[in-house]
Amino acid sequence: MPTGSGADLALLLLGSYRNLVDEVVDELARRGFPDARPSHEYAMRAIQAGADNASALGRSLAITKQAAAKTIAALTERGYVTTEASPLDARRRQVHLTEHGLALMRAGAAIFDEVRARWEQRLGAGELARLEEQLAQFVGDSPIRLDAPGWVARDQADGH
């Protein structure tokens, strides 16, 4: 039970997020995407937004180029992306989403909507809308970038 502490609030928010994401990942598995992971969504959104090589993906996700290359390899192995030599520089590999990758993203978005509808049934439409409005107050005007989860691992030396 919550104690009114800031740490408990953080754990409640994190736990709610985790439960939401776990429910979506489990349902994706039932719908034919058994190997989908939340990190795949972040990477594919970044690729869709223009991060078409390991260096750009690394910058978008605030990870090393080597970690981005491993992510691309995992996505390629699962059939979510393809790579090809860049027409401008044969040393670079361009990354593109496949239809399978786009299908995963569409399915994930639909499942998130389904989970939200279940939350609405559980809390009531007014209460869920109120919760969303309250959370939006803390998020502020800066949009949440799902293609850049690197804030979790950012270096504390940057002053943040």
C-alpha positions in Angstrom: 0.0 0.0 0.0 1.2 3.5 -0.7 2.7 5.4 2.2 2.6 8.9 0.7 6.4 8.9 0.0 7.9 10.1 -3.2 9.6 6.7 -3.7 6.3 4.9 -3.4 4.8 7.2 -6.0 7.7 6.5 -8.4 7.2 2.8 -7.9 3.4 3.0 -8.5 4.0 4.9 -11.7 6.8 2.5 -12.8 4.7 -0.6 -11.8 1.7 0.7 -13.7 3.8 1.4 -16.8 5.4 -2.1 -16.5 2.1 -3.8 -16.1 0.7 -2.0 -19.2 3.8 -2.9 -21.3 3.9 -6.5 -20.1 0.2 -6.9 -21.0 0.9 -5.6 -24.5 4.0 -7.8 -25.0 2.1 -10.9 -23.9 -0.7 -10.1 -26.3 1.7 -9.5 -29.1 3.1 -12.9 -28.5 -0.4 -14.4 -28.8 -0.9 -12.5 -32.1 2.2 -13.9 -33.8 5.0 -11.7 -32.5 6.5 -13.9 -29.8 9.9 -12.3 -30.0 8.8 -8.6 -29.7 10.3 -6.6 -26.9 9.7 -3.0 -25.8 13.2 -2.0 -26.9 12.3 -3.1 -30.4 9.5 -0.5 -30.5 11.9 2.2 -29.5 14.3 1.3 -32.2 11.7 0.8 -34.9 10.2 4.2 -34.1 13.6 5.8 -34.4 14.2 4.0 -37.7 10.8 5.1 -38.9 11.7 8.7 -37.9 14.9 8.6 -40.0 17.6 6.8 -38.0 18.6 4.7 -41.0 22.0 3.5 -39.9 23.8 2.3 -36.7 25.3 5.7 -36.0 22.0 7.5 -36.3 20.1 4.9 -34.3 22.7 5.1 -31.6 22.3 8.8 -31.4 18.5 8.6 -31.4 18.5 6.0 -28.6 21.4 7.4 -26.7 23.4 4.1 -27.0 26.7 3.3 -28.5 27.0 2.6 -32.2 28.0 -1.0 -31.3 24.8 -1.4 -29.2 22.8 0.0 -32.1 24.4 -2.4 -34.5 23.5 -5.3 -32.2 19.9 -4.0 -32.1 19.8 -3.8 -35.9 21.1 -7.3 -36.1 18.5 -8.6 -33.7 15.7 -6.8 -35.6 17.1 -8.1 -38.9 17.2 -11.7 -37.5 13.5 -11.3 -36.5 12.5 -10.0 -39.9 11.5 -6.5 -38.6 14.1 -4.6 -40.6 16.3 -5.1 -43.6 19.7 -3.5 -44.4 21.3 -2.6 -47.6 24.4 -0.7 -48.8 23.9 3.0 -48.9 23.7 4.4 -52.4 25.9 7.3 -51.2 28.5 5.3 -49.3 28.9 1.5 -49.8 30.6 1.3 -46.4 27.4 2.3 -44.6 24.4 0.0 -44.2 21.0 1.6 -44.4 18.2 0.2 -42.3 14.5 0.0 -43.5 11.4 -1.4 -41.7 9.9 -4.4 -43.3 6.2 -5.0 -43.7 6.6 -7.5 -40.8 8.1 -4.7 -38.7 5.3 -2.3 -39.6 2.7 -5.0 -38.8 4.3 -5.3 -35.4 4.0 -1.6 -34.8 0.4 -1.5 -35.9 -0.5 -4.5 -33.7 1.3 -2.9 -30.7 -0.6 0.4 -31.2 -4.0 -1.5 -31.5 -3.2 -3.6 -28.3 -2.3 -0.4 -26.4 -5.7 1.0 -27.3 -7.4 -2.2 -26.2 -5.6 -2.1 -22.8 -6.5 1.5 -22.4 -10.2 0.5 -23.1 -9.9 -2.1 -20.3 -8.5 0.5 -17.9 -11.4 2.8 -18.9 -13.8 0.0 -18.0 -12.1 -0.6 -14.7 -11.7 3.1 -13.6 -14.6 4.6 -15.6 -14.2 7.0 -18.5 -14.1 10.1 -16.3 -11.5 8.8 -13.9 -9.2 7.6 -16.6 -9.5 11.0 -18.4 -8.8 12.7 -15.1 -5.7 10.5 -14.5 -4.4 11.3 -18.0 -5.0 15.0 -17.5 -3.1 14.9 -14.2 -0.2 12.9 -15.6 0.0 15.3 -18.6 0.5 18.2 -16.1 3.7 16.5 -14.9 4.9 15.7 -18.4 4.4 19.3 -19.6 4.6 20.6 -23.1 7.6 18.5 -24.1 6.4 15.5 -26.1 7.6 12.1 -24.9 9.9 10.7 -27.5 9.4 6.9 -27.6 12.4 6.7 -30.0 14.8 8.0 -27.3 14.6 6.0 -24.1 18.3 6.7 -23.3 17.4 9.2 -20.5 17.3 6.2 -18.2 21.0 5.5 -18.8 22.3 9.0 -19.3 25.6 9.9 -17.8 25.2 11.9 -14.7 28.2 13.9 -15.6 26.0 15.9 -18.0 24.5 17.8 -15.0 21.0 16.2 -15.2 
